[in-house]
């Protein structure tokens, strides 16, 4: 079994979960890895829309790039 921990792009590591219990009861080999947990977080344009710009009306598509003057998803990064 492959366990990919994303941490909601903010915190945590894959080894904070004890996979030995899952391996023992499920009779499987558990491989754990971290995904996008670096100091720069993620450069997702969707995060720029949801965190760096004013809220959009329901069902409205995100504005087209470029997102000038906005966080481009780095607003979740705490250096």
C-alpha positions in Angstrom: 0.0 0.0 0.0 1.3 3.5 -0.9 0.4 6.2 1.6 1.0 9.7 0.2 0.8 12.4 2.9 0.0 15.9 1.6 -0.6 17.7 4.8 -3.1 20.1 3.2 -0.1 21.8 1.8 0.7 23.2 5.3 2.0 20.9 7.9 2.9 17.4 9.1 4.9 14.5 7.7 4.1 11.1 6.5 5.8 9.4 9.4 3.4 11.0 12.0 1.0 8.1 11.3 2.0 4.6 12.6 1.8 2.4 9.6 2.9 -0.7 11.5 -0.6 -1.3 12.7 -2.0 -1.2 9.2 0.8 -3.5 8.0 0.1 -6.0 10.8 -3.6 -6.1 10.5 -3.9 -5.7 6.7 -1.0 -8.1 5.9 0.5 -5.5 3.5 3.7 -3.6 3.0 3.1 0.1 3.7 5.3 2.7 1.8 4.9 6.3 3.0 6.1 9.4 1.3 5.6 13.2 1.7 4.1 15.3 -1.1 4.6 19.1 -1.4 5.7 19.7 2.2 8.6 22.0 1.4 9.3 25.5 2.6 7.8 27.0 -0.5 4.5 25.1 -0.3 2.7 25.1 -3.6 2.3 27.5 -6.5 -1.3 26.5 -7.2 -3.3 29.2 -9.0 -6.4 28.0 -7.3 -4.9 29.0 -3.9 -4.3 32.5 -5.3 -7.9 32.6 -6.3 -9.2 31.3 -2.9 -6.7 33.0 -0.6 -5.1 36.0 -2.4 -8.1 37.5 -4.2 -11.6 38.6 -3.2 -14.2 35.8 -3.0 -15.9 34.8 -6.2 -19.7 34.4 -6.6 -20.9 30.8 -6.5 -20.3 28.9 -9.8 -18.1 31.6 -11.2 -14.9 30.4 -12.9 -11.6 31.7 -11.6 -10.2 34.7 -13.4 -7.7 34.1 -16.2 -3.9 34.5 -15.5 -1.8 36.4 -15.0 -2.6 37.0 -11.3 -0.7 40.2 -11.0 -0.1 41.5 -7.4 -1.5 38.3 -5.8 0.1 35.5 -3.9 -0.1 32.8 -6.7 -0.6 30.2 -4.0 2.3 31.2 -1.8 0.0 32.7 0.8 0.1 29.4 2.6 3.9 29.6 3.0 5.3 30.8 6.3 9.0 31.4 6.0 
